[in-house]
Amino acid sequence: MSFTESFSAFYNQVKTSLADGTFAKLTLAKTIGNTDLMNIYVRPIVENGVLKMELKYKFQQEEQIEIHTIDKARDTLVYYINNPFMSAILFTTAFDLTYKLNKKRAVSITEKANTFGNASEVLLDYLNQ
């Protein structure tokens, strides 16, 4: 399975957590080598009544923000898997899901107990409209 296919399967869990109101946040981390881009933080926002995703790029010296549709966010994030990020962590109120590449670029997806007790306020407000 390619990075694109495996990350799409992982991202389907992101979409499910958005739909059922359990999404807390999504983070891309663990870069390969010393890169200027250190993390990408993803959170839901509402723009003109439409649920979208805010991608906050955390560089060593600055931050940049982009806003995408939910599907376009996946397309953007998959570009960064393996270049430079080795992991993505989905935090939900039900569980934490970790997408990880090892040194041989084999993918593993593991589920752990939830870290967050509360879902994104923006998401909950949007779903309760």
ABEGO torsion letter per residue (X at the ends): XBAAAAAAAAAAAAAAAAAAGABABBBBBGBBEBBABABBBBBBBBBGGBBBBBBBBBBAABBBBBBBBAAAAAAAAAAABGOABABBBBBBAABBBBBBBBAAGBBBBBBBBBABABBBAAAAAAAAX
